[in-house]
Amino acid sequence: MSLQGKRVILCVTGGIAAYKAAFLVRALTASGADVRVVMTPSAERFIGSQTLATLSGHPVARALFGDGGDVPHVELARTADLVVVAPATANALAKMALGISDDLFSATVLTAHCPIVVAPAMHTEMWEHPATRANVETLLARGVRLVGPASGPLSSGDTGPGRMSEPDEIADVAAAVAGAANDLAAKQVLVTAGGTQEPIDPVRFIGNRSSGLMGIEIAAEAARRGAKVTLVAGPTNVAIPRGIDVVKVRTAEEMRSAVFERAAAADVIVKAAAVADWRSDSHAGEKLKKAAGPPEIKLVATPDILAELGATPGARKPGSVLVGFAAETEPRPEKLVELAEEKRVTKGADAIVANDVSSDDSGFEVATNRAVIVSGGGAEDVGLVTKKALAAAVVDKIVSLLDA
Ligand code: CTP
């Protein structure tokens, strides 16, 4: 992996490890990056801006406000392929976690839409403080990539976790993250998300507990990695990131039409939606009155969109990848794999992501999932992770299936 042609914003915040920023600029530029350095006033106590300007070949940016009408943080953030914060002090992590934007570094990070890599450096006590732990958790859940800190001698004379990782290691992670950021470039990805609602009358429906979060995280991850993404979504309260085309549907039948209209153009189809398996065979035009007594509802099957896509190769682009989900009440990974493999074969999918919906921390209405990903090449047990992290693992699998 290299950083050839990538613009990297290196934010240097104020800790003794800032002196290593000189070597980091060298490592990033050696990998092909166009590096722009942002320094906080505290960072300048540890290393001269002239050093970093000379090594990067560009003036160091430090002020939130320019002399004219320019807005440096917006300009920097918009042109960045990657932001690296190294060293990231405890204060820098706290500002990032809270969205504070009172200097050029924090405003740039808050404006950036590209991937962010942070290399923390601080005394062990600060690193281990619950406040810092919570801030790091928040940043990880947002998809920020952490490098280090390493364990070893610290400037205070103590030894422990808190040393900034070596510049070459940070540059390697930066190259991997920036490379991954584009591995779906020029691909069309169609994702379904959320549950469908099958009407009984104008006010009542048959639905399920799907929030739509898993499918939306997959759509967001695919878009971050360069794909043109269309999301066919059942009713959801989850915010859908900018840059994704959204088609709103309600019933399984509407979802089927929306998917089949777009399937032939898609390089990848991910069916994360919890489609209702049954609908009422009749749909009252007016509200059913309570006084008339409980209605008898006859259920009929809805179309199985995934199985139909799998069984109709002509409906899809040759070489495209079809991924389904399987919601199972099964916490044992080896059993989940068996159930997933069965669904993969019967539905004609290239991969199935099977998640356990039986525990409180996995499946519906929570931010985490316990899942396995099963493809023709075998099974990957992803374990209990955030839905964002599972989305990244699913997209990694999709990229490897496309390459194959
Ligand atoms: N699916 C679909 N159309 C349906 C039902 C399901 O496209 N009418 C898709 C889902 O989007 C998911 C996969 O099929 O990708 C598996 O869904 P799941 O509910 O786990 O399985 P079912 O086929 O409904 O089987 P069962 O409920 O018996 O486990």
Boltz pocket constraint, residues with backbone or C-beta under 6 A from the ligand:
constraints:
  - pocket:
      binder: B
      contacts: [[A, 252], [A, 271], [A, 272], [A, 273], [A, 274], [A, 275], [A, 276], [A, 277], [A, 302], [A, 303], [A, 304], [A, 305], [A, 306], [A, 307], [A, 323], [A, 324], [A, 325], [A, 326], [A, 327], [A, 328], [A, 343]]
      max_distance: 6.0
